[in-house]
Amino acid sequence: MNLTSSSEEKFMKLKTLCYFLFFLLSCNNNDWILYRAGNDYFPLKKGNWWQYETNGIFEMVEVKGDTIVYDRPCVHLLRNFADEYWVKDNGDVKKLELRTVNYNGTDYLIQKAWLLQYRLPFVLGSFWSEAFADTVVVLGDTHRIKQTITRQVFEITDITVPAGTFLQTYKIEYTETFILNDSTEYYSGYEWFAPGVGLIKKISNNIEKILNDYSVK
């Protein structure tokens, strides 16, 4: 895949930006509400892709298409060739969390859960959370797992990243904690979602990831 946009793609992005700017100058707040409500913030259509950059390291996300995992219809993504599975169900956007422990070269599954990540439609000030807890015994060893996720729509703002300027993006504040026995991972920061495009920027524990290029049908 050629990650560099063609001249036609760049022209279309510039054309879209011009339309956005014209729209910004000519519409009122109700128009903006309709504009935001009429767009998809998770365009998980086969063939869509996004390229992100974090401190010079690139990350590629590709939508491979619909599939079924553990008897549940979902969408298959590749993130730098690693499998991910997502589902949109009545406004809830969930991700399949799979975690394993390794014993003598064999992986044993200790977590399998569809966890709520986002709740649509985004509304300024809306809040949601998810919690998971389980105890799993593998070859006589006990593994205690606890995971919590919280998100809140913080503000609506315009933002510029290498992939372009995006109007009326939703800025979301989040925290996530994962505890496995005595080990704890904690993440917090912000995410920005653009109408019709999806995630364009993320700050996690003061580390910034930005959208460098994309193709969305």
PASEBA-1860 file (N, C-alpha, C; in nm, 3 decimals):
! residues 217
1> MNLTSSSE> 0.083/-0.119/0.000/0.000/0.000/0.000/0.087/0.125/0.000 ~ 0.053/0.218/-0.086/0.124/0.344/-0.092/0.062/0.438/0.009 ~ 0.136/0.474/0.114/0.081/0.556/0.220/0.080/0.703/0.185 ~ 0.144/0.741/0.076/0.145/0.881/0.035/0.023/0.908/-0.051 ~ -0.057/1.012/-0.015/-0.178/1.042/-0.089/-0.143/1.084/-0.229 ~ -0.226/1.046/-0.326/-0.210/1.090/-0.463/-0.250/1.236/-0.473 ~ -0.216/1.299/-0.588/-0.253/1.439/-0.608/-0.404/1.456/-0.601 ~ -0.477/1.358/-0.652/-0.623/1.366/-0.650/-0.676/1.360/-0.507
9> EKFMKLKT> -0.618/1.272/-0.425/-0.661/1.262/-0.286/-0.633/1.391/-0.211 ~ -0.516/1.450/-0.235/-0.482/1.575/-0.168/-0.575/1.687/-0.212 ~ -0.610/1.687/-0.342/-0.703/1.788/-0.392/-0.840/1.773/-0.325 ~ -0.885/1.648/-0.310/-1.015/1.626/-0.248/-1.016/1.668/-0.102 ~ -0.903/1.643/-0.032/-0.895/1.686/0.108/-0.898/1.838/0.118 ~ -0.827/1.907/0.026/-0.828/2.052/0.024/-0.966/2.105/-0.009 ~ -1.033/2.038/-0.102/-1.167/2.077/-0.141/-1.263/2.062/-0.023 ~ -1.249/1.951/0.050/-1.333/1.928/0.167/-1.310/2.034/0.272
17> LCYFLFFL> -1.183/2.072/0.293/-1.151/2.176/0.390/-1.215/2.307/0.350 ~ -1.214/2.339/0.221/-1.275/2.463/0.173/-1.425/2.463/0.200 ~ -1.488/2.347/0.178/-1.631/2.335/0.207/-1.657/2.357/0.356 ~ -1.568/2.299/0.441/-1.583/2.315/0.585/-1.573/2.462/0.624 ~ -1.475/2.532/0.565/-1.456/2.673/0.598/-1.575/2.756/0.554 ~ -1.629/2.725/0.436/-1.748/2.795/0.389/-1.865/2.767/0.482 ~ -1.874/2.640/0.523/-1.981/2.601/0.614/-1.969/2.675/0.746 ~ -1.847/2.689/0.795/-1.820/2.757/0.921/-1.868/2.902/0.917
25> LSCNNNDW> -1.849/2.969/0.804/-1.885/3.109/0.792/-2.035/3.131/0.769 ~ -2.104/3.027/0.723/-2.241/3.048/0.680/-2.348/2.983/0.767 ~ -2.308/2.899/0.861/-2.410/2.827/0.936/-2.415/2.869/1.082 ~ -2.527/2.838/1.147/-2.545/2.869/1.287/-2.522/2.745/1.372 ~ -2.544/2.757/1.502/-2.514/2.647/1.593/-2.598/2.523/1.564 ~ -2.725/2.543/1.526/-2.809/2.428/1.495/-2.755/2.350/1.376 ~ -2.700/2.424/1.278/-2.641/2.357/1.162/-2.523/2.271/1.204 ~ -2.442/2.324/1.296/-2.326/2.248/1.344/-2.372/2.120/1.415
33> ILYRAGND> -2.479/2.130/1.493/-2.530/2.012/1.563/-2.572/1.906/1.462 ~ -2.642/1.947/1.357/-2.684/1.852/1.254/-2.564/1.795/1.181 ~ -2.464/1.879/1.158/-2.342/1.833/1.089/-2.272/1.725/1.170 ~ -2.254/1.750/1.301/-2.187/1.652/1.385/-2.268/1.523/1.396 ~ -2.401/1.539/1.411/-2.487/1.422/1.429/-2.493/1.337/1.303 ~ -2.471/1.398/1.187/-2.483/1.325/1.062/-2.357/1.256/1.016 ~ -2.251/1.261/1.096/-2.124/1.200/1.058/-2.090/1.080/1.145 ~ -2.010/0.992/1.088/-1.964/0.872/1.157/-1.827/0.899/1.218
41> YFPLKKGN> -1.813/0.868/1.347/-1.685/0.889/1.414/-1.604/0.760/1.424 ~ -1.663/0.650/1.374/-1.594/0.521/1.368/-1.626/0.457/1.234 ~ -1.570/0.511/1.126/-1.600/0.457/0.992/-1.525/0.327/0.966 ~ -1.577/0.219/1.020/-1.510/0.089/1.012/-1.552/0.015/0.886 ~ -1.523/0.075/0.772/-1.556/0.015/0.643/-1.432/-0.050/0.584 ~ -1.450/-0.167/0.525/-1.338/-0.240/0.467/-1.259/-0.153/0.370 ~ -1.127/-0.151/0.388/-1.039/-0.073/0.302/-0.997/0.060/0.361 ~ -1.069/0.109/0.462/-1.027/0.233/0.528/-0.897/0.212/0.603
49> WWQYETNG> -0.813/0.315/0.605/-0.688/0.305/0.681/-0.647/0.441/0.735 ~ -0.569/0.437/0.844/-0.518/0.556/0.910/-0.371/0.533/0.944 ~ -0.290/0.633/0.924/-0.149/0.625/0.962/-0.121/0.730/1.069 ~ -0.069/0.685/1.183/-0.039/0.773/1.294/0.112/0.780/1.318 ~ 0.154/0.885/1.388/0.295/0.901/1.421/0.309/0.938/1.568 ~ 0.401/0.870/1.635/0.434/0.899/1.774/0.585/0.906/1.787 ~ 0.635/1.027/1.806/0.780/1.046/1.821/0.860/0.979/1.709 ~ 0.812/0.997/1.586/0.884/0.943/1.471/0.857/0.798/1.440
57> IFEMVEVK> 0.775/0.732/1.521/0.739/0.593/1.498/0.598/0.588/1.439 ~ 0.583/0.515/1.329/0.455/0.513/1.259/0.372/0.391/1.298 ~ 0.241/0.412/1.299/0.146/0.307/1.331/0.040/0.305/1.222 ~ 0.015/0.188/1.168/-0.082/0.172/1.060/-0.203/0.095/1.110 ~ -0.322/0.149/1.086/-0.447/0.084/1.123/-0.528/0.062/0.996 ~ -0.567/-0.062/0.970/-0.641/-0.097/0.849/-0.767/-0.175/0.886 ~ -0.877/-0.146/0.816/-1.000/-0.222/0.834/-1.001/-0.336/0.733 ~ -0.999/-0.460/0.782/-0.996/-0.576/0.694/-1.135/-0.621/0.653
65> GDTIVYDR> -1.235/-0.596/0.739/-1.372/-0.632/0.702/-1.446/-0.701/0.815 ~ -1.569/-0.742/0.784/-1.654/-0.808/0.883/-1.608/-0.951/0.906 ~ -1.628/-0.996/1.029/-1.592/-1.134/1.064/-1.676/-1.178/1.183 ~ -1.652/-1.297/1.231/-1.719/-1.348/1.351/-1.611/-1.403/1.445 ~ -1.610/-1.354/1.568/-1.512/-1.399/1.668/-1.588/-1.439/1.794 ~ -1.562/-1.558/1.842/-1.633/-1.611/1.959/-1.784/-1.597/1.940 ~ -1.832/-1.633/1.822/-1.974/-1.636/1.787/-2.038/-1.497/1.783 ~ -1.958/-1.393/1.773/-2.014/-1.257/1.769/-1.970/-1.186/1.642
73> PCVHLLRN> -2.064/-1.133/1.562/-2.026/-1.053/1.445/-1.952/-0.927/1.489 ~ -1.844/-0.894/1.419/-1.762/-0.780/1.455/-1.683/-0.734/1.333 ~ -1.598/-0.634/1.353/-1.513/-0.582/1.247/-1.368/-0.613/1.282 ~ -1.296/-0.666/1.184/-1.155/-0.704/1.202/-1.065/-0.590/1.158 ~ -0.977/-0.544/1.248/-0.877/-0.443/1.218/-0.739/-0.502/1.235 ~ -0.643/-0.442/1.163/-0.501/-0.471/1.186/-0.434/-0.342/1.232 ~ -0.365/-0.350/1.344/-0.287/-0.237/1.395/-0.141/-0.279/1.394 ~ -0.067/-0.228/1.293/0.070/-0.275/1.272/0.073/-0.428/1.267
81> FADEYWVK> -0.020/-0.484/1.190/-0.031/-0.628/1.163/-0.080/-0.710/1.282 ~ -0.117/-0.644/1.393/-0.174/-0.715/1.507/-0.327/-0.708/1.499 ~ -0.392/-0.820/1.526/-0.537/-0.828/1.513/-0.609/-0.751/1.623 ~ -0.716/-0.681/1.585/-0.808/-0.619/1.678/-0.950/-0.647/1.628 ~ -1.044/-0.653/1.724/-1.183/-0.679/1.689/-1.272/-0.578/1.761 ~ -1.358/-0.511/1.682/-1.445/-0.406/1.734/-1.589/-0.435/1.691 ~ -1.682/-0.382/1.769/-1.823/-0.395/1.735/-1.895/-0.267/1.774 ~ -1.988/-0.224/1.687/-2.076/-0.112/1.718/-2.217/-0.169/1.737
89> DNGDVKKL> -2.271/-0.150/1.858/-2.398/-0.212/1.893/-2.488/-0.111/1.963 ~ -2.590/-0.060/1.890/-2.685/0.036/1.946/-2.615/0.157/2.007 ~ -2.513/0.206/1.939/-2.442/0.324/1.987/-2.322/0.294/2.074 ~ -2.312/0.172/2.124/-2.196/0.134/2.206/-2.086/0.079/2.114 ~ -1.966/0.131/2.130/-1.850/0.084/2.054/-1.762/0.004/2.149 ~ -1.748/-0.125/2.121/-1.676/-0.213/2.212/-1.557/-0.277/2.142 ~ -1.456/-0.307/2.221/-1.335/-0.373/2.172/-1.316/-0.504/2.246 ~ -1.274/-0.606/2.173/-1.246/-0.735/2.236/-1.110/-0.730/2.302
97> ELRTVNYN> -1.109/-0.745/2.433/-0.984/-0.749/2.510/-0.942/-0.893/2.530 ~ -0.826/-0.927/2.475/-0.771/-1.061/2.490/-0.634/-1.050/2.557 ~ -0.616/-1.119/2.666/-0.486/-1.118/2.736/-0.447/-1.261/2.769 ~ -0.316/-1.285/2.760/-0.265/-1.419/2.786/-0.147/-1.413/2.882 ~ -0.117/-1.527/2.941/0.008/-1.546/3.015/0.080/-1.663/2.951 ~ 0.211/-1.660/2.957/0.290/-1.762/2.889/0.359/-1.852/2.991 ~ 0.341/-1.981/2.972/0.409/-2.081/3.053/0.485/-2.174/2.960 ~ 0.617/-2.171/2.970/0.702/-2.261/2.893/0.671/-2.258/2.743
105> GTDYLIQK> 0.651/-2.137/2.691/0.628/-2.121/2.549/0.484/-2.137/2.503 ~ 0.393/-2.164/2.596/0.252/-2.179/2.562/0.171/-2.065/2.622 ~ 0.087/-2.000/2.538/0.003/-1.891/2.585/-0.130/-1.945/2.638 ~ -0.171/-1.895/2.754/-0.299/-1.932/2.814/-0.384/-1.806/2.827 ~ -0.507/-1.814/2.779/-0.597/-1.699/2.780/-0.649/-1.674/2.921 ~ -0.631/-1.549/2.968/-0.680/-1.515/3.102/-0.786/-1.405/3.098 ~ -0.802/-1.338/2.982/-0.909/-1.239/2.969/-0.968/-1.245/2.829 ~ -1.099/-1.252/2.825/-1.173/-1.248/2.698/-1.301/-1.171/2.726
113> AWLLQYRL> -1.306/-1.043/2.686/-1.420/-0.960/2.721/-1.439/-0.848/2.619 ~ -1.564/-0.825/2.582/-1.598/-0.710/2.499/-1.623/-0.592/2.591 ~ -1.533/-0.495/2.590/-1.542/-0.383/2.684/-1.581/-0.254/2.612 ~ -1.671/-0.180/2.676/-1.719/-0.054/2.621/-1.606/0.048/2.616 ~ -1.585/0.104/2.497/-1.484/0.208/2.479/-1.548/0.346/2.457 ~ -1.653/0.350/2.375/-1.718/0.477/2.341/-1.869/0.456/2.335 ~ -1.940/0.567/2.359/-2.086/0.564/2.351/-2.132/0.676/2.259 ~ -2.202/0.638/2.153/-2.250/0.732/2.053/-2.400/0.755/2.068
121> PFVLGSFW> -2.450/0.873/2.030/-2.372/0.985/1.974/-2.296/1.059/2.084 ~ -2.184/1.120/2.045/-2.110/1.202/2.139/-2.194/1.325/2.173 ~ -2.204/1.356/2.301/-2.276/1.474/2.349/-2.187/1.543/2.451 ~ -2.170/1.673/2.437/-2.083/1.747/2.527/-2.123/1.722/2.672 ~ -2.025/1.677/2.751/-2.049/1.649/2.892/-2.088/1.506/2.923 ~ -2.120/1.426/2.822/-2.162/1.288/2.848/-2.046/1.205/2.903 ~ -2.079/1.107/2.986/-1.979/1.027/3.059/-2.021/0.881/3.054 ~ -1.921/0.793/3.040/-1.950/0.650/3.047/-1.829/0.578/3.105
129> SEAFADTV> -1.852/0.457/3.153/-1.743/0.381/3.213/-1.768/0.232/3.195 ~ -1.663/0.156/3.213/-1.668/0.010/3.201/-1.575/-0.049/3.305 ~ -1.615/-0.162/3.361/-1.530/-0.230/3.460/-1.534/-0.380/3.435 ~ -1.418/-0.441/3.449/-1.405/-0.585/3.431/-1.320/-0.640/3.545 ~ -1.362/-0.753/3.602/-1.284/-0.818/3.707/-1.302/-0.968/3.696 ~ -1.194/-1.041/3.716/-1.201/-1.187/3.707/-1.081/-1.247/3.779 ~ -1.096/-1.371/3.818/-0.987/-1.449/3.877/-0.973/-1.578/3.797 ~ -0.854/-1.602/3.745/-0.830/-1.717/3.658/-0.713/-1.798/3.714
137> VVLGDTHR> -0.729/-1.929/3.718/-0.622/-2.018/3.765/-0.562/-2.089/3.645 ~ -0.430/-2.075/3.630/-0.358/-2.139/3.520/-0.245/-2.224/3.579 ~ -0.255/-2.354/3.558/-0.153/-2.449/3.607/-0.123/-2.426/3.756 ~ -0.229/-2.403/3.832/-0.214/-2.386/3.976/-0.185/-2.245/4.022 ~ -0.153/-2.154/3.929/-0.126/-2.014/3.965/-0.253/-1.931/3.947 ~ -0.281/-1.845/4.046/-0.399/-1.761/4.043/-0.365/-1.624/3.985 ~ -0.444/-1.580/3.888/-0.425/-1.449/3.826/-0.551/-1.366/3.851 ~ -0.533/-1.255/3.921/-0.645/-1.164/3.951/-0.636/-1.044/3.858
145> IKQTITRQ> -0.745/-1.021/3.787/-0.748/-0.917/3.685/-0.856/-0.816/3.720 ~ -0.822/-0.687/3.702/-0.921/-0.581/3.716/-0.889/-0.471/3.615 ~ -0.988/-0.433/3.537/-0.969/-0.329/3.436/-1.086/-0.231/3.444 ~ -1.053/-0.101/3.444/-1.157/0.004/3.445/-1.126/0.105/3.335 ~ -1.231/0.153/3.270/-1.219/0.250/3.162/-1.324/0.358/3.186 ~ -1.284/0.485/3.181/-1.380/0.595/3.192/-1.350/0.697/3.083 ~ -1.455/0.756/3.028/-1.440/0.860/2.927/-1.550/0.965/2.944 ~ -1.515/1.089/2.910/-1.612/1.197/2.913/-1.586/1.292/2.798
153> VFEITDIT> -1.694/1.335/2.731/-1.680/1.432/2.623/-1.649/1.567/2.685 ~ -1.529/1.617/2.659/-1.474/1.733/2.729/-1.510/1.864/2.660 ~ -1.492/1.870/2.527/-1.526/1.992/2.454/-1.534/1.963/2.305 ~ -1.583/2.060/2.231/-1.587/2.055/2.085/-1.493/2.163/2.034 ~ -1.399/2.124/1.946/-1.295/2.217/1.907/-1.246/2.187/1.766 ~ -1.181/2.285/1.705/-1.113/2.266/1.577/-0.967/2.233/1.604 ~ -0.907/2.151/1.519/-0.770/2.108/1.545/-0.698/2.081/1.413 ~ -0.568/2.109/1.412/-0.484/2.084/1.295/-0.377/1.981/1.329
161> VPAGTFLQ> -0.366/1.878/1.244/-0.262/1.776/1.255/-0.201/1.761/1.116 ~ -0.093/1.684/1.100/-0.032/1.670/0.967/-0.129/1.625/0.858 ~ -0.234/1.549/0.894/-0.329/1.503/0.793/-0.426/1.611/0.748 ~ -0.429/1.726/0.819/-0.518/1.833/0.778/-0.577/1.908/0.896 ~ -0.665/2.002/0.864/-0.739/2.077/0.965/-0.880/2.020/0.974 ~ -0.926/1.992/1.095/-1.055/1.929/1.117/-1.140/2.016/1.208 ~ -1.262/2.042/1.164/-1.354/2.128/1.238/-1.450/2.045/1.321 ~ -1.492/2.104/1.433/-1.596/2.044/1.518/-1.559/1.904/1.564
169> TYKIEYTE> -1.436/1.887/1.608/-1.394/1.758/1.662/-1.436/1.747/1.808 ~ -1.461/1.625/1.851/-1.492/1.599/1.991/-1.364/1.565/2.065 ~ -1.336/1.641/2.170/-1.222/1.613/2.257/-1.273/1.533/2.376 ~ -1.215/1.415/2.398/-1.262/1.324/2.502/-1.153/1.301/2.605 ~ -1.188/1.318/2.730/-1.094/1.291/2.840/-1.113/1.147/2.886 ~ -1.002/1.077/2.911/-1.015/0.936/2.948/-0.912/0.894/3.052 ~ -0.946/0.788/3.123/-0.851/0.718/3.211/-0.874/0.568/3.195 ~ -0.768/0.492/3.209/-0.778/0.347/3.201/-0.677/0.285/3.297
177> TFILNDST> -0.723/0.188/3.373/-0.637/0.118/3.468/-0.650/-0.032/3.446 ~ -0.535/-0.099/3.440/-0.535/-0.245/3.429/-0.446/-0.300/3.539 ~ -0.503/-0.389/3.620/-0.430/-0.449/3.731/-0.426/-0.600/3.711 ~ -0.307/-0.655/3.712/-0.287/-0.799/3.706/-0.201/-0.838/3.826 ~ -0.264/-0.903/3.922/-0.199/-0.940/4.048/-0.141/-0.814/4.113 ~ -0.009/-0.802/4.126/0.051/-0.686/4.191/0.101/-0.580/4.092 ~ 0.074/-0.600/3.964/0.120/-0.508/3.860/0.005/-0.418/3.815 ~ 0.032/-0.287/3.804/-0.071/-0.191/3.766/-0.023/-0.106/3.649
185> EYYSGYEW> -0.108/-0.095/3.547/-0.085/-0.005/3.434/-0.191/0.105/3.439 ~ -0.148/0.230/3.425/-0.242/0.343/3.433/-0.218/0.436/3.315 ~ -0.326/0.473/3.249/-0.318/0.564/3.135/-0.424/0.673/3.150 ~ -0.387/0.794/3.110/-0.483/0.903/3.112/-0.444/1.005/3.006 ~ -0.542/1.082/2.959/-0.513/1.183/2.859/-0.638/1.225/2.785 ~ -0.618/1.257/2.656/-0.728/1.308/2.574/-0.723/1.243/2.436 ~ -0.841/1.237/2.373/-0.853/1.189/2.236/-0.940/1.288/2.159 ~ -0.907/1.305/2.030/-0.984/1.393/1.943/-1.041/1.311/1.828
193> FAPGVGLI> -1.172/1.320/1.806/-1.238/1.248/1.699/-1.301/1.347/1.601 ~ -1.268/1.331/1.472/-1.318/1.420/1.369/-1.436/1.356/1.297 ~ -1.537/1.436/1.261/-1.653/1.382/1.189/-1.611/1.317/1.057 ~ -1.659/1.194/1.036/-1.633/1.123/0.913/-1.494/1.064/0.899 ~ -1.407/1.090/0.995/-1.268/1.043/0.986/-1.233/0.949/1.101 ~ -1.268/0.987/1.224/-1.234/0.907/1.339/-1.125/0.972/1.423 ~ -1.045/0.891/1.489/-0.941/0.941/1.578/-0.833/1.014/1.500 ~ -0.806/1.141/1.537/-0.702/1.217/1.468/-0.588/1.257/1.562
201> KKISNNIE> -0.611/1.246/1.691/-0.504/1.280/1.785/-0.532/1.214/1.919 ~ -0.425/1.171/1.987/-0.439/1.113/2.119/-0.319/1.150/2.203 ~ -0.343/1.190/2.326/-0.237/1.214/2.424/-0.258/1.115/2.538 ~ -0.160/1.030/2.561/-0.167/0.929/2.666/-0.042/0.938/2.753 ~ -0.062/0.969/2.880/0.051/0.987/2.973/0.155/1.082/2.914 ~ 0.105/1.193/2.858/0.188/1.301/2.800/0.260/1.262/2.672 ~ 0.227/1.146/2.614/0.284/1.106/2.486/0.180/1.130/2.377 ~ 0.220/1.201/2.272/0.126/1.245/2.169/0.131/1.156/2.046
209> KILNDYSV> 0.013/1.113/1.999/-0.001/1.040/1.873/-0.090/1.122/1.781 ~ -0.044/1.147/1.657/-0.119/1.232/1.566/-0.141/1.162/1.432 ~ -0.253/1.198/1.368/-0.285/1.140/1.238/-0.198/1.204/1.130 ~ -0.125/1.119/1.058/-0.034/1.165/0.956/-0.096/1.159/0.815 ~ -0.177/1.054/0.792/-0.242/1.037/0.662/-0.355/0.937/0.683 ~ -0.450/0.935/0.587/-0.564/0.843/0.600/-0.636/0.830/0.467 ~ -0.718/0.726/0.459/-0.808/0.707/0.346/-0.937/0.648/0.399 ~ -1.045/0.727/0.391/-1.174/0.686/0.442/-1.277/0.697/0.331
217> K> -1.349/0.589/0.304/-1.448/0.587/0.197/-1.582/0.638/0.246
END
